[in-house]
Amino acid sequence: MTTQQTALEHLRVIRSLLEKSQAYRAISAPAALGGGVLALVVSAIALNTDKFSARHFLFEWLGILVVVTALNFFLLHREASARARPFVSEGMRMALRAFFPPMIVGGLLGVGLIWFRNDVRLASLIWILCYGLALLATAHFSPRSLVRLGWAFLVTGMALSVWFFTAGASAKTGADGTVAYLFLGTTFGVLHIMYAVAVFVRSPKEQDTEA
């Protein structure tokens, strides 16, 4: 491949990434809204229940992850079909390569902490921080709205971590579930809903000009 052909290929990939970033912002908003509402509902129900099981907590949030992931991929596949483009493009592969490492690390650490140590509070913090890092890892080919969401998760996660390792670490064991549900409900619930609403209320012109 000549230098000119290489440059043209790079331009094609960049253009594809920019186009997909716009589409992904619009498509991910319904999934974010659904996931946020689901996270809030699960947290609200759990906070009004006396019984708590760390493994039940784990299965609840893994179930939410599966549902939201399936919805997001369905929407992306539908958009790709409507545009007559391949679902797994080079741009998507690049995004997934950036997104997955923090998610896999956070997921494994969180699952291990819950399954073997019943530490739902620390596991929740790790999930929040690693999700924020995963979103920020895609900053080069994501719209600014998703990058801001990543920063919101990271900053909130760090603030909750400071609280946890100071005042929160002395909380009674019985409050572990309450604290963990508050952590995840505040972030995966409230922040996702705020992100979705912000995308929905933006005018089409603003969405088109956002990089």
Buried (B, 14 or more C-beta within 10 A) or exposed (E): EEEEEEEEEEEEBEEBBBBBBBBBBBBBBBBBBBBBBBBBEBBEEBEEEEEBEBEEBBEBBBEBBEBBEEBBEEBBEEBBEEEEBEEEBEBBEBBEEBBEBBBEBBBEBBBEBBEEEBBBBBBBBBBBBBBBBBBBBBBEBBBEBBBBBBBBBBEBBBEBBEBBEEEBEEEEEEEBBBBBBBBBBBBBBBBBBBBBBBBEEBEEEEBEEBE
